[in-house]
Amino acid sequence: MSDATLTETEAPAASSHAAKYTRNNPFSSTVLVNDLLTGAGSEKETRHIELSLEDGMTYTPGDAVGIIPENRREAVDEVLRALGMTGSERVLDHYKVEIGLDEALRTRLQIGKLARGSINQLAKVAPTNEGLKALAGPENKARAEEYCWGRELVDLLEDFPGTVTDPQQLFQVVSRLTPRMYSIASSQAMHEDNVQTTVRVVRYETHGKERQGLASGHMGDRAPVGSTFPIFLHANAAFRLPEDTNAPVIMIGPGTGIAPFRAFLEERQATGQRGDNWLFFGEQRRALDYLYQEQFEGMHRDGLLTRLDTAFSRDQAKKVYVQDRMAENAAELYAWLERGAYFYVCGDATRMAKDVETALLDAIAKGANATPDHANEYLHMMKKQKRYQRDVY
């Protein structure tokens, strides 16, 4: 889970001590480490973050840490200018607590990525505005979605000035600022008093403005060592190492999808688990984007990582991805599955996870010398046995 918004109610944390810290009652964590993992010249900015935990807060590899970010100062100031307000105006937050508008924009309201619902709500606030009418309602869905692409609340306010006359209306127009969930990249058996994660800092320019991801921008620009911000731990029982510590494990983790597998490997190392481990990691360039290279290659040399296969897409003329490495090793992949291996995928849901599943089905069909239908049945059985697990976003 990387920069994914938590929409479900978080599962109970692993202990009664930890359970007191939730999204509504987070722990004020200190940033212990904030290191850049990618090299100078990389197209990506990926950071390794370590955050303090209070004694009694516990997590399991596969879990996530919930980050409660703040909107950046520049974004808040832009919205205030578009509103023609000072920020000292008083509003009631979602819990009917009176606070200043500046604080509300900074810590309570989702003023970043624009949603179609905000257009519909603003049209209700300003029902006589013809421009908003042309974007609002189900009949204008496609037009509104096109308008929303790459825009934030400030763009909407600038394009339709004067539509918000009372700052309290903002609570009707935009949604609540919600936590972002990041896969935990550490084992507590190895790091007792902290939780670690891997963050890709999202920065881009659209419609003539510099933008950044909400939580990733916070951790990239506004979370130096020694600073604090609110966090909570989120259990993910659907993404777990095998109970049988001798079972082989295959992990597919390109980009920041590597995070939970670093946790898995540290756990298996710290607790002496004897099962074979096979890691596939992919990124753009070996010299610039090989996350945790020294640690993983050390694990490979020491025998903890039975196999380590990498795919660096931009290091040769023809792009190579993790699913290509799977195809190259299809026979051995199937042999591992026949030995009872558990198969895990973490990362991008839109393309990577689908391509990886296709490569897995191909490996099963080839290995079994069977039809695609048989491969699908085989995979279905793996899912029932919880031997095929995904954490995709």
ZALO-210466 format. One line per field, with one value per residue (C-alpha): residue in three letters; x, y, z; residue number from 1; chain. Coordinates in steps of 0.05 Angstrom, whole numbers, plus 5000, padded with zeros to 4 digits. Layout:
aa: (ala ...)
X: (X ...)
Y: (Y ...)
Z: (Z ...)
i: (NUM ...)
ch: (A ...)
END
This chain:
aa: (met ser asp ala thr leu thr glu thr glu ala pro ala ala ser ser his ala ala lys tyr thr arg asn asn pro phe ser ser thr val leu val asn asp leu leu thr gly ala gly ser glu lys glu thr arg his ile glu leu ser leu glu asp gly met thr tyr thr pro gly asp ala val gly ile ile pro glu asn arg arg glu ala val asp glu val leu arg ala leu gly met thr gly ser glu arg val leu asp his tyr lys val glu ile gly leu asp glu ala leu arg thr arg leu gln ile gly lys leu ala arg gly ser ile asn gln leu ala lys val ala pro thr asn glu gly leu lys ala leu ala gly pro glu asn lys ala arg ala glu glu tyr cys trp gly arg glu leu val asp leu leu glu asp phe pro gly thr val thr asp pro gln gln leu phe gln val val ser arg leu thr pro arg met tyr ser ile ala ser ser gln ala met his glu asp asn val gln thr thr val arg val val arg tyr glu thr his gly lys glu arg gln gly leu ala ser gly his met gly asp arg ala pro val gly ser thr phe pro ile phe leu his ala asn ala ala phe arg leu pro glu asp thr asn ala pro val ile met ile gly pro gly thr gly ile ala pro phe arg ala phe leu glu glu arg gln ala thr gly gln arg gly asp asn trp leu phe phe gly glu gln arg arg ala leu asp tyr leu tyr gln glu gln phe glu gly met his arg asp gly leu leu thr arg leu asp thr ala phe ser arg asp gln ala lys lys val tyr val gln asp arg met ala glu asn ala ala glu leu tyr ala trp leu glu arg gly ala tyr phe tyr val cys gly asp ala thr arg met ala lys asp val glu thr ala leu leu asp ala ile ala lys gly ala asn ala thr pro asp his ala asn glu tyr leu his met met lys lys gln lys arg tyr gln arg asp val tyr)
X: (5000 5037 5005 4938 4880 4851 4777 4759 4759 4827 4833 4848 4922 4963 4962 4919 4975 4977 4901 4895 4927 4880 4868 4825 4875 4944 5012 5059 5119 5189 5226 5290 5316 5297 5346 5345 5351 5355 5418 5431 5401 5345 5276 5248 5257 5249 5262 5273 5236 5243 5192 5193 5142 5118 5133 5077 5061 5069 5063 5072 5107 5052 5020 5019 5034 4982 5011 4968 4998 4987 4975 5036 5039 5043 4980 4941 4963 4941 4871 4865 4884 4833 4780 4799 4804 4857 4855 4834 4760 4728 4698 4671 4710 4680 4674 4641 4704 4716 4783 4814 4805 4880 4884 4825 4858 4924 4900 4826 4809 4831 4851 4896 4873 4805 4745 4682 4642 4672 4644 4575 4578 4603 4546 4497 4532 4528 4466 4463 4534 4525 4596 4589 4521 4556 4602 4555 4508 4511 4498 4564 4605 4656 4666 4675 4725 4765 4765 4788 4849 4912 4873 4866 4816 4853 4842 4767 4764 4805 4762 4697 4714 4666 4626 4648 4622 4626 4688 4644 4619 4687 4668 4611 4653 4715 4725 4760 4836 4848 4909 4955 4976 5047 5070 5117 5188 5217 5211 5200 5240 5299 5277 5240 5225 5212 5173 5203 5174 5194 5164 5164 5158 5109 5123 5094 5070 5000 4961 5021 5029 5079 5044 5064 5033 5002 5036 5097 5109 5103 5155 5199 5200 5172 5195 5268 5300 5274 5207 5142 5077 5017 5017 4979 4990 4943 4938 4933 4916 4909 4984 5024 5084 5066 5053 5098 5166 5197 5152 5186 5167 5167 5162 5149 5162 5181 5193 5166 5129 5194 5175 5137 5187 5244 5201 5189 5262 5283 5231 5255 5327 5314 5272 5314 5260 5289 5244 5275 5265 5262 5258 5242 5257 5249 5262 5288 5365 5410 5460 5407 5344 5366 5331 5365 5417 5470 5422 5390 5456 5483 5423 5436 5510 5491 5441 5379 5357 5360 5348 5351 5327 5327 5297 5321 5277 5320 5388 5381 5345 5288 5253 5255 5206 5195 5144 5198 5245 5188 5179 5254 5251 5182 5205 5238 5180 5132 5179 5177 5101 5099 5141 5086 5115 5075 5071 5066 5057 5062 5058 5020 4951 4935 4987 5042 4999 4959 5022 5052 4989 4991 5064 5047 4990 5036 5089 5036 5009 5078 5102 5042 5039 4966 4912 4899 4836 4879 4927 4867 4843 4913 4916 4846 4869 4930 4884 4841 4903 4926 4988 4974 4971 4971 4979 4967 4945)
Y: (5000 5061 5129 5093 5124 5081 5073 5013 5014 4994 4925 4918 4928 4870 4889 4927 4978 4991 4990 5056 5089 5094 5142 5183 5178 5172 5167 5227 5193 5221 5215 5175 5167 5200 5176 5183 5113 5134 5162 5231 5232 5182 5199 5178 5203 5144 5151 5104 5129 5104 5125 5117 5073 5075 5014 4964 4984 4921 4902 4840 4837 4850 4905 4979 5044 5099 5168 5228 5284 5359 5400 5441 5515 5538 5499 5527 5598 5589 5567 5625 5674 5642 5648 5720 5700 5709 5641 5671 5659 5609 5543 5479 5416 5347 5337 5406 5433 5507 5520 5572 5565 5561 5500 5469 5476 5449 5390 5374 5383 5346 5406 5367 5322 5346 5299 5304 5305 5373 5402 5374 5402 5470 5473 5463 5519 5565 5541 5601 5592 5571 5546 5498 5475 5453 5407 5382 5323 5253 5278 5317 5262 5254 5329 5337 5279 5311 5377 5344 5311 5342 5396 5412 5451 5517 5509 5501 5562 5603 5582 5596 5656 5680 5615 5600 5658 5625 5585 5532 5513 5482 5424 5411 5419 5377 5313 5301 5294 5219 5178 5147 5075 5051 4979 4967 4952 4924 4867 4884 4823 4862 4934 4932 5006 5033 5021 5031 5045 5061 5123 5146 5222 5243 5310 5335 5396 5404 5465 5509 5492 5450 5394 5338 5278 5294 5245 5231 5306 5314 5260 5285 5359 5368 5308 5319 5275 5298 5323 5291 5273 5228 5154 5090 5017 4979 4903 4866 4794 4780 4789 4743 4697 4623 4593 4535 4568 4516 4534 4567 4639 4675 4751 4799 4871 4923 4995 5011 4945 4918 4945 4886 4836 4871 4860 4787 4773 4809 4769 4703 4722 4746 4686 4633 4609 4557 4563 4581 4653 4679 4754 4790 4864 4913 4987 5033 5033 4989 5045 5094 5057 4991 5000 4965 4935 4924 4890 4844 4824 4810 4766 4730 4719 4693 4644 4675 4695 4631 4668 4742 4763 4836 4872 4943 4966 5025 4992 4962 4979 4930 4942 4884 4877 4829 4789 4778 4750 4704 4680 4666 4624 4593 4520 4533 4578 4520 4472 4518 4520 4444 4445 4486 4555 4616 4670 4744 4808 4880 4944 4975 4945 4976 4940 4905 4859 4837 4824 4785 4742 4728 4707 4662 4629 4618 4586 4539 4519 4506 4470 4425 4418 4436 4483 4554 4528 4481 4538 4580 4522 4513 4587 4584 4528 4569 4626 4579 4554 4627 4612 4670 4737 4808 4876 4922 4994)
Z: (5000 4976 4982 4981 5019 5075 5060 5103 5178 5202 5231 5305 5318 5344 5417 5466 5474 5399 5393 5429 5369 5310 5252 5299 5356 5324 5356 5349 5317 5310 5244 5260 5189 5123 5070 4994 4963 4889 4858 4828 4758 4773 4745 4812 4884 4931 5005 5064 5125 5197 5249 5325 5361 5432 5474 5463 5391 5349 5276 5232 5164 5113 5155 5136 5172 5166 5154 5171 5129 5125 5063 5046 5064 4992 4973 5032 5015 4943 4965 5013 4958 4911 4966 4982 5055 5109 5143 5210 5195 5243 5220 5251 5233 5221 5297 5306 5338 5323 5289 5243 5168 5159 5205 5170 5102 5129 5170 5157 5083 5020 4978 4931 4874 4850 4850 4808 4872 4889 4824 4840 4911 4889 4838 4896 4935 4874 4836 4789 4762 4689 4682 4740 4713 4649 4689 4744 4745 4715 4645 4647 4679 4622 4615 4691 4694 4638 4675 4740 4709 4738 4776 4849 4891 4878 4803 4813 4858 4809 4750 4787 4832 4884 4887 4960 5002 5071 5090 5123 5053 5040 5085 5037 4974 4990 5028 5093 5093 5101 5120 5068 5077 5065 5066 5124 5101 5166 5214 5287 5306 5278 5293 5360 5371 5301 5237 5168 5100 5028 4997 4924 4927 4873 4839 4773 4736 4707 4682 4695 4768 4807 4845 4892 4925 4993 5040 4996 4988 5063 5075 5018 5038 5108 5150 5169 5222 5290 5265 5286 5253 5269 5250 5267 5250 5205 5205 5138 5153 5078 5066 5110 5109 5110 5178 5156 5164 5117 5058 4999 4983 4916 4919 4861 4883 4831 4853 4922 4919 4948 5017 5047 5020 5056 5118 5100 5089 5153 5191 5163 5177 5248 5268 5234 5184 5137 5076 5009 4986 4914 4901 4836 4837 4780 4768 4714 4722 4764 4778 4802 4824 4857 4923 4983 4935 4988 5036 4984 4952 5022 5036 4971 4987 5057 5028 5059 4989 4950 4884 4867 4798 4776 4716 4700 4643 4617 4619 4549 4484 4496 4562 4610 4668 4726 4685 4632 4684 4707 4635 4629 4692 4681 4691 4757 4779 4767 4804 4865 4862 4859 4923 4956 4946 4967 4914 4932 4890 4914 4874 4816 4805 4738 4695 4733 4775 4714 4674 4731 4737 4662 4667 4727 4689 4629 4675 4705 4636 4608 4671 4674 4598 4606 4580 4603 4638 4679 4696 4720 4763 4792 4809 4839 4885 4905 4925 4967 5002 5012 4971 4923 4958 4930 4960 4901 4895)
i: (1 2 3 4 5 6 7 8 9 10 11 12 13 14 15 16 17 18 19 20 21 22 23 24 25 26 27 28 29 30 31 32 33 34 35 36 37 38 39 40 41 42 43 44 45 46 47 48 49 50 51 52 53 54 55 56 57 58 59 60 61 62 63 64 65 66 67 68 69 70 71 72 73 74 75 76 77 78 79 80 81 82 83 84 85 86 87 88 89 90 91 92 93 94 95 96 97 98 99 100 101 102 103 104 105 106 107 108 109 110 111 112 113 114 115 116 117 118 119 120 121 122 123 124 125 126 127 128 129 130 131 132 133 134 135 136 137 138 139 140 141 142 143 144 145 146 147 148 149 150 151 152 153 154 155 156 157 158 159 160 161 162 163 164 165 166 167 168 169 170 171 172 173 174 175 176 177 178 179 180 181 182 183 184 185 186 187 188 189 190 191 192 193 194 195 196 197 198 199 200 201 202 203 204 205 206 207 208 209 210 211 212 213 214 215 216 217 218 219 220 221 222 223 224 225 226 227 228 229 230 231 232 233 234 235 236 237 238 239 240 241 242 243 244 245 246 247 248 249 250 251 252 253 254 255 256 257 258 259 260 261 262 263 264 265 266 267 268 269 270 271 272 273 274 275 276 277 278 279 280 281 282 283 284 285 286 287 288 289 290 291 292 293 294 295 296 297 298 299 300 301 302 303 304 305 306 307 308 309 310 311 312 313 314 315 316 317 318 319 320 321 322 323 324 325 326 327 328 329 330 331 332 333 334 335 336 337 338 339 340 341 342 343 344 345 346 347 348 349 350 351 352 353 354 355 356 357 358 359 360 361 362 363 364 365 366 367 368 369 370 371 372 373 374 375 376 377 378 379 380 381 382 383 384 385 386 387 388 389 390 391 392 393)
ch: (A A A A A A A A A A A A A A A A A A A A A A A A A A A A A A A A A A A A A A A A A A A A A A A A A A A A A A A A A A A A A A A A A A A A A A A A A A A A A A A A A A A A A A A A A A A A A A A A A A A A A A A A A A A A A A A A A A A A A A A A A A A A A A A A A A A A A A A A A A A A A A A A A A A A A A A A A A A A A A A A A A A A A A A A A A A A A A A A A A A A A A A A A A A A A A A A A A A A A A A A A A A A A A A A A A A A A A A A A A A A A A A A A A A A A A A A A A A A A A A A A A A A A A A A A A A A A A A A A A A A A A A A A A A A A A A A A A A A A A A A A A A A A A A A A A A A A A A A A A A A A A A A A A A A A A A A A A A A A A A A A A A A A A A A A A A A A A A A A A A A A A A A A A A A A A A A A A A A A A A A A A A A A A A A A A A A A A A A A A A A A A A A A A A A A A A A A)
END
